[in-house]
Amino acid sequence: MAEKVFKDIMDTLQTIMASAAKVVVGQTSAMKQIVLALLCDSNVLIEGYPGLAKTLSVRTLAQLMDMKFSRIQGTPDLMPSDITGTYVLEEKDGKRDFKFQQGPVFANIVLFDEINRASPKTQSALLEAMQEKQVTVGNKTFKLDKPFFVLATMNPIEQEGTMVLPEAQSDRFLFKIKTDYPSFEEEIEIVSRYTESLKIPDLKPLVTKENLAKMQDIVRKMPVANDIKKFAVELVTKSRTRKELIEYGASPRASIGMILAAKANALFEGRNYVTKDDVQEMAFPILRHRIILNFEAERNNFSEDDVIRYLLK
Amino acid sequence: MDSVRGALRDLRRAMVFTRFFHSFMNCLLLFLILTIVLLILKLSWIYVLIPTILYLLVASYRNVMNTRYKDIEEKVPELRWQLRTVSDNMGVDNEVVRSLKENVLAKAKEMRTSKFVDNKVTAYKLFGILGLAFMIVAFSAFSMSFPDLNGITPAGVVNKITGRSGGLGEADFEGDYERENGRNVYGKESVVALGKEELELQMNPEENRADLTDLKDTQDLAFDQRSAIKDIGAAPDKSYEDKFKKKESELIKEYLKKLAEYSNRER
């Protein structure tokens, strides 16, 4: 029984990756991490230079899910009500009444493009939605439909007119995924694919809400050895105690995310147990936006990934 | 759950058995090496049994006591995290944990003793045993001689160990003579003066035969009077003394006298 469930999940995940590869060339690691975040029922922050298929990756994945998708473009003048929705005056049968008009946050998959261009006030409007899967407008709270994911993108350059993501908000993203430039062969393939035909591959939804909920349930049920838990917690604790390179370390939310992501990674690899390698692999996307490097690290031109590598040693 | 525990116990048993097998081979190697050493020392091979049995006992005890599941993990890395996860989630029951337990059970059953045996090491040990055994047989069969340790060790050390005197090789006459201040077992100084020169002595068996036809004249030998015993006499035993009274003695004498006369007359 369990074997069949595992096989079905494996088949589904492999089909998702293969279908996404029809549209997005390369970026396999980023795509895998986005899928893992969906399995963990968590949010993802994607950082990369312009033109690296961040938005395309999210949109492609949304197409593969049989779920409601919405997109928010981050701009400095974007208001919280533009995201959450607002009350509008509605006239019906000669009577005027306020009716709540749902914003784009009322979807299953929300793509927040260039989140760092939105004002902190607007960014914060997402906090409740991301963590508690609900939205409060006025004096009324609305439950969001399950599943709910925020997949936000940002680019590390063009810092003018951008707002730094508050720590409290960045902590709510399970992963910070870095997209890198494609290899030479991949870029040749990209050029060929997008210059020779206007036709974009037609993707059909592969995963329903129920399927995804089942997969998320399996991830939660995945057993973990105590040594793995200790290893993950030690790693996060080290980020708080190794003051030689880190000014502020990761919160216990990182420990939770580490184990959850390791479980999802094990399932993605077709295993029914978690290994230390899973934790080590997940340490980078989980910790890189949760640690703040000190001056010593910056002076030595260390990146967050360099410091995480140092913690893993 | 018990089946998982049982499978783990089986794995541990297989590991203990394999380790015992290696200890036995080590023990055999030790036995053969010590036998060769004792052959060189001309000691009885029976002394080898003491360290060999001691080693076997200690090694067996250590194997049984020190075999842990951690060792199984090291030998079978693919089971490492599965075993730990199963053992840490014994009380958890869901479809994923059940599937993991089934996998562990299946893998444990597939696991055989050969998985724990290092073929390379085993082959080296077997060749070692064969080589040493061959050496011992060759030494015995061809009566191969070993260097005499009396020549290379301090005097008497080997003899003290072996409980024998002397060696088969050349003795250090001069050295011994100097050490013993001229009073050693090799006798007179004149003999010592021979040094290391070789003396050829040959026994002629022909000269030892007795020839009955070869008669020679008798020779007069003078008897040495000094050695003769001068006072030779006989004394009655005390048991005869005072056994008869004088009167009775006379009567007996008379009886014997008449008996003698009668006897003469009859003749």
Interface residues (C-beta under 8 A of the other chain):
Chain A: M1 A2 E3 V5 F6 I218 K221 M222 P223 V224 A225 N226 D227 I228 N272 Y273 V274 T275 K276
Chain B: R80 W81 Q82 R84 T85 V86 S87 D88 N89 V92 N94 E95 V96 V97 R98 S99 L100 E102 N103
